[in-house]
Amino acid sequence: MAPIRVALIGLSSSAKTSWASSAHLPYLLSPLGQSKYQIVALLNSSVEAAQAAIKTYNLPNAEQIRIYGDASALASDPDVDLVVCNTRVDKHFETIYPSVLAGKAVFSEWPLASNAEDARKLVEAAKLHGGVEKTVVGLQGRLAPIALKVKEIIESGRIGKVLSSEFRASGGLNDREKVPDGLKYFYDRKVGGNLYTIGFGHSFDLVQSVLGEAVSVKGHFQLQRPEGKVFNPVSKEALPSVRSDVPDLIIATATLPESPTVKKDATLLCRFRRGQPFPGDPQLVWTINGEKGELRVTSPDSVALHVLAGGARKPTIEIHDFASDKVEEVEWAYPDWQEDLELPMQARNVGSLYEAFAEGTGKGYPTFEDALRRHEQLEEVLRDWSA
């Protein structure tokens, strides 16, 4: 089977945030990735930027890679099968919409767009031009091995039916007060990429992928530090602050849907706070209380179960069995192929998205339709809040 021909949008050799190079390229340039995918085109802000990226990352078949500076021109390329977007979120819509209209397969990072309205336009276009099964969104937490293991335990009946669940996290950004200048846009809600949509959004999506789509979601928000401090990450020099309009304390309550593994009226409580936890406390604790036992996930160094940064200690899964009153740690592992390729942590679950898409079944990965559902949910919960 011929490799899927890929065009990368936003692969930069100078970007202040380098998700494309740290999370996508390791898989695409691995032996397994190259057996299924081939990078054939780049769309960058300029030809010079694209040429610099090709050289910096030593892309294979460099002389054959086509360079674009216009999204419509890329969409017209008949020799591109899959368009992958890694730009800042407020550039997603304008760079991928032409390719969706052209009927191409499109993989966009999360958030899909700056708002639910633009996400809805992308879904509607995909349905008319090729189908939503040709779309992928970077909600890779659904394929995270730890999430799949927790789901497996619940489905086994080991803790009985779920009665309630609590998710408590402190993090999302490395500091409670300041961000590097490349992330200053996290203070601007209209951009669409911030602590709420990215930090909380990824976590809330992962939890619901395990426990079911929450209903009757209610939010309580606070902006504890309105002054958004900014610094130069190289010189560490303080830069002019900006006014934030994004909540830095997020509390959500919801009801979990009744199912063979979840009791009627089971409650979900999530608390996500920006900034470091109390010294010695883990960044994340997620408990699932069942009829026969309680499951606890503990992540010492990261709130991001969907993508653990390099150096972070491995999260643990423990089960307290009520009958015996014993606590047992449950092992979980990354797939062998990820270990064999020695993929960095950021690239592992993203690699799983590529693997699922390459199967060609249209199943096993989140689509733009899934992204729209999450966009609508998050916007509805935040709708009546203002900074």
Secondary structure, 3 states (H helix, E strand, C coil): CCCEEEEEECCCCCCCCCHHHHHHHHHHCCHHHHHHEEEEEEECCCHHHHHHHHHHCCCCCHHHCEEECCHHHHHCCCCCCEEEECCCHHHHHHHHHHHHHCCCEEEECCCCCCCHHHHHHHHHHHHHCCCHHHEEECCHHHHCHHHHHHHHHHHHCCCCCEEEEEEEEEECCCCCCEEEHHHHHHHCHHHCCCHHHHHHHHHHHHHHHHHCCCEEEEEEEECCCCEEEEECCCCCCEEEEEECCCCCEEEEEEECCCECCEEEEEEEEEEEEECCCCCCCCCEEEEEEECCEEEEEEECCCCCCCCCCCCCCCCEEEEEECCCCEEEEECCCCCHHHHHHCCCHHHHHHHHHHHHHHCCCCCCCCCHHHHHHHHHHHHHHHCCCCC
